[in-house]
Amino acid sequence: MNTYDRLRTERPQLFVNSPGGIEILSDPEAVAAAGGVVYEDPYVMVLRDPVRFPDGRTGTYIRSIGTVAEPGCVVLPLLDGEVVLVEHFRHATRSWLWEVPRGFGTPGLTGEQNAAKELREEIGADVRELIPLGAVHPDSGAVGDRVLLFAARIDAIGALALAEGIRSTLTVSFAQAEEMVGDGRITDAFTIVVLSRARLAGVTG
């Protein structure tokens, strides 16, 4: 069984065909011609699916998914009622960004366990209280995964993950964090959405 067929069996939710939508074709020749799994590493897979569009045309559609089935997580740390941001160098943008901690899914861990793991790894913090804030699809046009959102009350910041490109933290009020969104100092989409969800949930410090 090839990787594409294994995905169909192990993660059928990735291949659901809804009436009136873009249909993924299952014919082996169509899959081979499209490419199936065209790239894979420990973190992501890139799929080129054979599809039939609503107007009857056939073609291909490319998407990215996580290599593991467990969803990633985004965690808004709250220290003494204030928001902790990390200054993280991102290779994709070649720039330093103000963000909240986040990470890929981890096999065998629940979303809550994964969130706690990411906080320990990135800012050396232990969770006192974890508050689920739902899920988000980070890029529904190209990425097939969903990511879980959390707020986490912590008591202290410890060692930073310098090797991952995190060089500092900034602790600000919730209002100041939203000001940073408004004036463009925060551009990371995950950070913007978890702040928004926290505001809607009444978790503002």
C-alpha positions in Angstrom: 0.0 0.0 0.0 1.4 3.4 -1.0 1.4 6.5 1.3 -1.6 8.0 -0.5 -3.7 4.8 -0.1 -2.6 4.5 3.5 -3.8 8.1 4.2 -7.2 7.2 2.7 -7.5 4.3 5.1 -6.0 5.9 8.2 -7.4 9.5 7.8 -10.6 9.2 5.8 -11.8 12.7 6.9 -9.2 14.1 4.5 -10.9 12.5 1.6 -14.6 13.2 2.3 -16.6 14.1 -0.8 -19.5 16.5 -0.1 -22.4 17.0 -2.6 -21.8 19.9 -4.8 -18.1 20.2 -3.8 -14.8 19.4 -5.4 -14.7 15.6 -5.6 -11.5 13.7 -5.0 -11.2 10.8 -7.5 -10.1 7.4 -6.3 -9.1 5.8 -9.6 -5.5 4.5 -9.2 -4.6 5.8 -12.7 -5.9 9.2 -11.9 -4.1 9.3 -8.6 -0.8 8.2 -10.3 -1.2 10.9 -13.0 -1.9 13.6 -10.4 1.0 12.6 -8.2 -0.6 11.6 -4.9 1.9 12.3 -2.1 4.5 14.5 -3.9 6.6 15.4 -0.8 6.9 14.1 2.8 9.1 15.0 5.7 8.7 14.5 9.5 6.4 17.5 9.7 4.4 18.0 6.5 3.1 16.2 3.4 2.2 17.8 0.1 -0.6 16.0 -1.8 -1.7 16.5 -5.4 -5.1 15.1 -5.6 -7.0 14.1 -8.8 -10.3 16.0 -8.7 -13.6 16.6 -10.5 -14.8 20.2 -10.2 -18.5 21.1 -9.8 -18.8 21.9 -13.5 -17.6 18.4 -14.5 -14.0 19.3 -15.4 -11.3 17.1 -14.0 -7.9 18.3 -12.9 -5.6 18.3 -9.9 -5.6 20.2 -6.6 -2.6 20.6 -4.3 -2.7 20.8 -0.5 -0.5 20.4 2.5 -1.3 18.3 5.6 0.6 17.5 8.8 2.5 14.2 8.7 0.8 13.1 12.0 -3.0 13.0 12.5 -3.0 14.9 15.8 -3.7 18.6 15.4 -1.2 21.3 16.1 -1.8 23.9 18.9 -1.5 27.6 19.6 -1.2 28.7 23.2 -1.8 32.2 24.6 0.2 32.4 27.8 -1.2 34.6 30.6 1.1 35.7 33.4 -0.4 37.7 36.2 -3.3 38.6 33.9 -1.0 39.8 31.1 -0.1 38.3 27.7 3.3 36.8 27.1 4.6 37.2 23.5 7.8 35.6 22.1 10.1 37.1 19.6 10.6 34.3 17.1 12.7 34.3 13.9 10.6 32.7 11.1 12.5 31.2 8.2 9.6 31.6 5.8 9.4 35.4 6.2 13.1 35.8 7.0 12.1 38.1 9.9 11.6 38.4 13.6 7.9 38.2 14.6 6.0 38.8 17.8 3.9 35.6 18.4 2.5 33.3 21.0 3.9 29.7 21.4 2.7 27.1 19.0 3.7 23.7 17.5 2.8 20.7 15.4 0.8 17.9 16.6 2.5 15.2 18.6 1.6 11.5 18.2 0.0 10.0 21.3 -0.6 13.4 23.0 -4.0 15.1 23.4 -4.4 18.7 22.4 -4.1 19.7 26.0 -0.9 17.7 26.6 0.6 19.1 23.4 -0.2 22.6 24.5 1.5 22.1 27.8 4.5 20.5 26.1 4.9 23.5 23.7 4.8 26.0 26.6 7.5 24.0 28.5 9.7 23.8 25.3 9.4 27.4 24.1 9.3 29.5 27.3 10.0 27.0 30.1 6.6 27.5 31.6 4.3 25.1 33.4 0.5 25.3 33.0 -1.6 26.3 36.0 -4.8 26.4 34.1 -5.5 25.6 30.4 -8.6 27.1 28.7 -9.7 25.6 25.3 -10.6 28.2 22.7 -11.7 26.0 19.9 -10.0 25.3 16.6 -9.0 27.2 13.4 -8.2 26.2 9.8 -5.0 28.2 9.2 -5.3 28.4 5.4 -8.4 26.6 4.0 -7.2 27.2 0.4 -4.0 25.2 0.8 -3.7 23.5 4.2 -6.0 20.5 5.2 -5.3 20.6 8.9 -7.0 22.3 11.8 -5.1 23.8 14.8 -6.4 23.8 18.4 -6.4 27.1 20.3 -5.8 27.5 24.1 -5.1 30.2 26.7 -2.9 29.1 29.6 -2.4 30.7 32.9 1.2 30.4 34.0 3.2 31.5 37.1 6.6 32.2 35.6 8.7 32.2 32.4 11.7 29.9 32.3 14.4 29.1 29.8 13.7 30.1 26.2 14.1 27.8 23.2 17.0 29.7 21.8 17.8 26.9 19.4 14.4 27.3 17.8 15.0 31.0 17.1 13.2 32.5 20.1 15.4 35.3 21.5 13.1 37.2 24.0 9.7 37.5 25.5 7.5 40.6 26.0 4.8 40.8 28.7 2.0 43.2 27.9 -1.6 43.9 28.9 -4.3 42.4 26.7 -5.2 45.9 25.5 -1.5 46.5 24.5 -1.4 43.2 22.6 -4.5 44.2 20.7 -2.8 47.6 20.0 0.1 45.7 18.5 -2.3 43.9 16.2 -3.9 47.1 15.2 -0.7 49.0 14.4 1.0 46.1 12.6 3.6 45.1 15.2 1.8 41.7 15.4 1.2 40.2 12.0 1.2 36.4 12.8 -2.2 35.1 12.0 -2.3 32.5 14.7 -1.5 35.1 17.4 -4.2 37.4 16.0 -6.9 34.7 16.0 -6.1 33.4 19.5 -6.3 36.9 20.9 -9.6 37.3 19.1 -11.0 34.0 20.5 -9.7 34.9 24.0 -11.5 38.2 23.8 -14.8 36.6 22.6 -14.5 34.0 25.4 -13.9 36.6 28.0 -10.4 35.5 28.7 -8.7 38.9 28.7 -6.3 38.7 31.7 
